[in-house]
Amino acid sequence: MSVVVDKTKCIGCGACVVECPVEALDLVDGTATVDPAKCKETGSCVTVCPANALSLEAKAAAPAAKKADAGAAKEFNAKEPLPKAVQDYAKTNAAKSAPVAGGDVWSGVWIIVEYNHGRIAPVSWELLGEGRKLADVIGCELCAVITGYQVDHVIREAFAYGAEKVYVIDDPVLENFRTEPYAEAITGLVRKYQPEIILMGATAIGRDVFPAVATRLRTGLTADCTVLGIDPETKLLQQTRPAFGGNIMATILCRSRRPQMSTVRPRVMAMPARVEGRSGEIVREQQSMTEDEIRTKVLEFIPGDAKSIFLDKAEIIVAVGLGIASQKNLPLVEELADSLGATLACTRGVVEAGWMSHDHQVGQTGVTVRPKVYIAIGISGAIQHLVGMETSDYIIAVNNDPEAGIFRVANYGILGDLFQVVPLLTAEFKKRLQHGVAN
């Protein structure tokens, strides 16, 4: 047996590359490629492929057998079939999952505006600013896509931040975020209007719904991008993101499928100027799914801790590293944060130690932030953390190690024992703020 790739089905998602235990698969120009010398025919890649592009076929099958099998589509390993529920879902959605890349013209840069429970994710406007640059280079329209319920006020904001055209699906079914209806709404718009590029914030919602959209469209998706550009020769979208633990920056191209899709980290792109009074074309469409067709039901919406949920929106952040030595020392830093009205954040090491939850983590595997002031307490400055905060307006670092990497990106560095420095800072900030209020 050997693994065979159907290049007409492959969407370049890379799931097979990650799953292969012998590293026999690689992505070449966005398509899975098998190294026969390494392949051990384990079949694990076949079962994880979301596009059914891989199969196991006999190496030396008799000519008659080959002819008999020529018209058969071997989508799964017969010895390791997918669970019945997965197969049933695939049959049900077969018509909806047809490939969309073809000979038609694909044009336009689309920004998916994230709107949920009355809140608009600021990264949506950041992406409109970045999308303007991309659209100008390609020579196409910049459009916003808004899916939700009672969203007319969001349309005005989209025009104010630079959208030329806004696609809208306003439906009660979309009042609460659920993957199925949101993915179906976006997919329907893409199939009908065929944009060349689609961008969305790498938020909890973006990371959830965009993979579902890419799978339905059978196209590639680059997640957590920090830089976008246009190749001057091919006009392809250059999608750059940290790789190998942040040690390199990988630039990815989607050569053979459309649309080109990326999620982009919040706060890595500059916020564009808001211009009141801008207007443009509004295209309203209908949601294809009814409430009865949606398997997930929302029983209750419970708001979380605003200080952690909106970490990427914070103006002032006080971040803590393993240098505080123990969880019992957190109140020292919390008092400093409270005195400034700041949001508390941390490094990956603090999360892994169990001192704080993951939604407070800044860095490559956490949240990217861009506050006006970032105060780093007891943080050494590993590259994985720096990529998540180095674009802050002002960085203030407190550390007792003169060689700490955090000092290389800090605007102001305080070399000393944080257990002495932090209480002094807290007292001084409280004094100055009280004095300011009194006056």
Order of alpha helices (4+ residues) and beta strands (2+ residues): beta-alpha-beta-beta-alpha-beta-alpha-alpha-beta-beta-beta-alpha-beta-alpha-beta-alpha-beta-alpha-beta-beta-beta-beta-beta-beta-alpha-beta-alpha-beta-alpha-beta-alpha-beta-beta-alpha
